[in-house]
Amino acid sequence: MVGGSWGYAEFLASITKLNDPEHHNMLDWYGDDVDSAFFDHTRVNYRLYGMKV
């Protein structure tokens, strides 16, 4: 799983570098249709709504 901003940065680095040891594992886990520019604010707000911080 990808956790936090550092984990997401590592994930993006891994899927863009063919020689990265985790490249194929990450694409198998997530799929090969990654759009790093896409952000679904409605979904994020829905998931954050019930959290207590």
C-alpha positions as a printed NumPy array, in Angstrom:
array([[  0.   ,   0.   ,   0.   ],
       [  0.986,   3.584,  -0.536],
       [  0.919,   5.728,   2.57 ],
       [  1.474,   9.434,   2.972],
       [  3.077,  11.882,   0.62 ],
       [  6.476,  10.149,   0.784],
       [  4.923,   6.79 ,  -0.022],
       [  3.064,   8.294,  -2.957],
       [  6.272,   9.91 ,  -4.243],
       [  8.055,   6.545,  -4.015],
       [  5.13 ,   4.879,  -5.787],
       [  5.27 ,   7.38 ,  -8.667],
       [  9.043,   7.009,  -8.943],
       [  8.71 ,   3.229,  -8.981],
       [  6.088,   3.064, -11.722],
       [  7.936,   5.484, -14.003],
       [ 11.32 ,   3.73 , -13.846],
       [ 11.36 ,   0.425, -15.704],
       [ 14.532,  -0.699, -13.898],
       [ 13.068,  -0.106, -10.419],
       [ 12.774,  -3.439,  -8.556],
       [  9.212,  -2.586,  -7.473],
       [  8.03 ,  -1.388, -10.902],
       [  6.113,  -4.523, -11.904],
       [  4.828,  -5.181,  -8.375],
       [  3.34 ,  -1.696,  -8.132],
       [  1.704,  -1.911, -11.559],
       [  0.306,  -5.364, -10.722],
       [ -1.078,  -3.968,  -7.466],
       [ -2.524,  -0.708,  -8.824],
       [ -2.921,  -1.269, -12.542],
       [ -1.243,   0.444, -15.421],
       [ -3.63 ,   3.386, -15.821],
       [ -2.032,   5.765, -13.316],
       [ -2.777,   9.455, -13.793],
       [ -0.722,  11.342, -11.222],
       [ -2.414,  14.631, -12.169],
       [ -5.916,  13.344, -11.305],
       [ -7.288,  14.305,  -7.886],
       [-10.848,  13.434,  -6.902],
       [-11.575,  16.043,  -4.236],
       [-15.16 ,  14.843,  -3.783],
       [-14.01 ,  11.325,  -2.922],
       [-11.307,  12.623,  -0.591],
       [-13.747,  14.92 ,   1.214],
       [-16.224,  12.049,   1.579],
       [-13.572,   9.812,   3.139],
       [-12.305,  12.574,   5.441],
       [-15.78 ,  13.648,   6.578],
       [-16.129,  11.051,   9.323],
       [-12.555,  11.2  ,  10.601],
       [-11.823,  12.68 ,  13.978],
       [ -8.492,  14.442,  14.213]])
